[in-house]
Amino acid sequence: MTAEIIVKKPAGKIAPNLADYGVVQAEFSWDAARRSLDGLPHGGGLNIAHEAVDRHAQGSRADHLALRWLGKSGAVRDFTYRDLALETSRFANVLAGLGVQAGECVFVLAGRIPELYITVLGALKQRCVVSPLFSAFGPEPIHTRLALGSGSVLVTTASLYQKKVAGLRERLPQLKHVLLVSDDGGRTAEPGTLDLATLMREAGPRFTIGPTDPEDRALLHFTSGTTGKPKGAIHVHQAVVAHHATGALALDFHSTDVFWCTADPGWITGTSYGIVSPFTHGITSIVDEGDFDAERWYRILSEQQVSVWYTAPTAVRMMMRGGAELARGHDFPHLRFIASVGEPLNPQAVLWGRDAFGLPIHDNWWQTETGGIMIANYAAMDIKPGSMGKPLPGVDAAIVKRAADGAAEVITAPDVQGELALKRGWPSMFRGYLNDDERYRKCFSGEWYLTGDLAKRDADGYFWFVGRADDVIKSSGHLIGPFEVESALMEHPAVAEAGVIGKPDPMQLETVKAFVALKPGFEAGEALRRDLLGFARKRLGAAVAPKEIDFIASLPKTRSGKIMRRLLKARELGLPEGDTSTLESGT
Ligand code: PRX
């Protein structure tokens, strides 16, 4: 824990929404937060797309810029709330015209292009369940998720379809409609697909959202565990109450803001805060199609007059590598709040923000399962660099230990390490893992949702991240399940078994490293290593595939046959092996 505390000065021109943490925490209620949204007309319930788009398009912010898209090669496309309402309605009509019903699952696999944002919101209007997929996934992760989610519609680009999806169609019997976005503006013509632009032109621009129960399923985001297939975390329309409230309290949105969330909607940050939250506030969002590039990012922050910026520690570390001088070559007169999420934010990074931008970086914490920000450093609150901050008003967080019978016991003493737990009841809490009730149940002990993260709480109520309680890997802010990587490697004819760990990395936090035992008759060597790296990359995609592979005679396993990844990691890092009492002899 660092000794320095960044004491906040009195508010500048714009007073923070959360001026006094204690007061807001005492007064906050989720019911009141719900009342700051509209709800569907005539008591029709609560729908995310109405709160994000239609209510602004029908009101005074219709002509306000909602989304400015910056293309990789310099193109710019602007959408006002009115434009967004018309386009999303067209897409809802496209789905209705195809006979796609409320509750069916629509997947979107695309880079950060306007069609991604339009189709996600349009599908929510038609009350479909939407799952955005990361476009850097390879065919295997795409197949696993489409099959688990029984996706009946896929929106993707012609090039991604050719490269990654066409070969999977036979294995996806539930997939009824594939709608393609052209890469070059022409008409797409892949067999077994439809051209999205043509359908959109033919569809009407008006659509009335049907009655939506706040508990209706809305978003499906896959996350990774230590074992088994990815878990599909289910979120409901009511989550929008938390998206909106956290936008105000944790990201300090004001009506004049230009907001840039750098996350891809294939990961939940890019949906909750790259789509839903800023739109519910009627503010302007910047979407950059390009990948990370420090100079480009400084230019965007400056030229687009970004006022609130939400990014990830890996990106901050990459910018730090270029030095604060690079930042000082630009002016950021509009920037007033910077936040980061996804991995621990080093104290140096918090302070670097001050050097580079004149603003500290505000760490916050949440998970796919929590749907929105749960612990944060707020605009008006003093920062202890290295701490995740304090729980969101309306959220009860605690450090617990699990008793022998599984019950969660709250640790009240400060600075004691335990598992971070949240009391159930906030609106964006996941409502289940798709087709896996057992796994869902295991996440709870009585009233407590157990996060799987280890943390401490200090005497002032600040929370400090310690580490994960499981073997899941965090690389560049993305969760990667070792099992998914191991399963792909096992499909190679030479591989008898594989164990995968996260290897510490100064930039990406962790990189994926695999240990592979070969079948008899195969010889370890450079050629096979390269072949395996290429094989994994082709199946899993660059974001998930291992960067390093070591050959090993056999993997350490428990007597019940589970790979002891913890031991692989300790051996890799030269750390003590800890308790090996369950280790199978000879491994
Ligand atoms: O281990 C914690 C880490 O990221 C996990 C959640 O990852 P994911 O489900 O992909 O959610 C992404 C949306 C944020 C957490 O269980 N994590 C997240 N934020 C922080 C963090 N670790 C340390 N500090 C954080 N601020």
Boltz pocket constraint, residues with backbone or C-beta under 6 A from the ligand:
constraints:
  - pocket:
      binder: B
      contacts: [[A, 223], [A, 268], [A, 269], [A, 340], [A, 341], [A, 342], [A, 343], [A, 344], [A, 345], [A, 363], [A, 364], [A, 365], [A, 366], [A, 367], [A, 368], [A, 369], [A, 388], [A, 451], [A, 452], [A, 453], [A, 465], [A, 467], [A, 468], [A, 474], [A, 477], [A, 478], [A, 479]]
      max_distance: 6.0
